[in-house]
Amino acid sequence: MIIYSVHIQIQADIEQDWLTWMRNIHIPEVMSHKGFIQYQIIKIENPEQCQYRIDYYIENKELYTEYQQKYAPQLQKKHTERYQGKFTAHRTIGFIL
């Protein structure tokens, strides 16, 4: 199993809008793709910055690769267009052994 983690730092003034949009729009769109099993939203404790990590659990590397090639660019584009200049993001993957 793969854990696909998206680490986000967002501006405090958009935090609630961003969180609502993620829960109601973005995450359901990601989860609708084949292989995704569950997700969790983690707020990182940091008094100086608004930081989150979203962990998506996906069945295997093949399905993750398919998602990255076919679907992730459009979903990331939507996020960037909505919150341009108000966030930074980086992504990691891990493997459950």
N, C-alpha and C positions, 0 to 999 in steps of 0.2 A: 504494500500500500504506500501511496505517496501523500505527503503533506505539502501542499502548495501554499506558501505563506506570503501575504502581501503586507508589507510594513508601510504605514502611512503616517506622515506628520502633516497636520492640517492647521490652518489658522483658527484661533479660538472663536472668532466671530461667525464662522460658518459651521461650527462643530455639530450643532443640533440638526441643521438642514442636511448636512452631509450624512450623519448617522441615520436619519429618517430615509433619505434617498437610498443609501446602501441597503438598509433592511427591506425596503418596499420595492425597489427597482433592480438595483445592480446585482445583489446577491441572488435573488430568485432567477435572474437571467443566467448567471454562472451555473447555478445548481440545476438548471434545466438541461444541461448537456450530459451526454452519456458518460457514466462512470463516477460522477460525483455522488458521494454517500452522505456527507454531513459537512457542517462548517461551524466555526465558533468565532465570535468577535471578542477580542481581548483589548481592554484599555490598559495602556502602559502607564504606570504611576510615574509622573514626571511633572512637578509643579511649574516648570518653565515652558513646557510645550504640550500640545495636544497630540498624543501619539496613540495609534491603534495597530493591532496586528489581526488580520483575518486569516484564519487557517481553514483551508479547504481540503477535505480528504477525498482522494480519488483512487479508484481501484488499482491502477497500474500505470507504468511509465508510457505505454503505448497510447492509452487514452489521454494522458496528460499531454503528450506530444501532439496528438490530434487536436486537442483543445487549443493549445498554444498556436498551432499553425493556422487553423481554420476560424477560430472564434475570438480568441483573446484580443487581437488587434482592434476589432470593431468595438468591443466592450471597453477597452482601455481608452479608445478615442472618445466615446461618450462621456466617460468620467473626466477626461482632460478638458473637453469642451465645456462641461458644466462648471468645473472648479479650476480653470486655467489660472496659474500664478498663485494659487492659494494652498498648494499642497506639494509635498515631495513624496515619492514612493520608490520602494525597491522590493524585489521579489526573490524568494529563495525556495528551494525544494528540499525536502528531506525524505528519507525512506524509513518506514517502520519495518524493523527486522523481526 
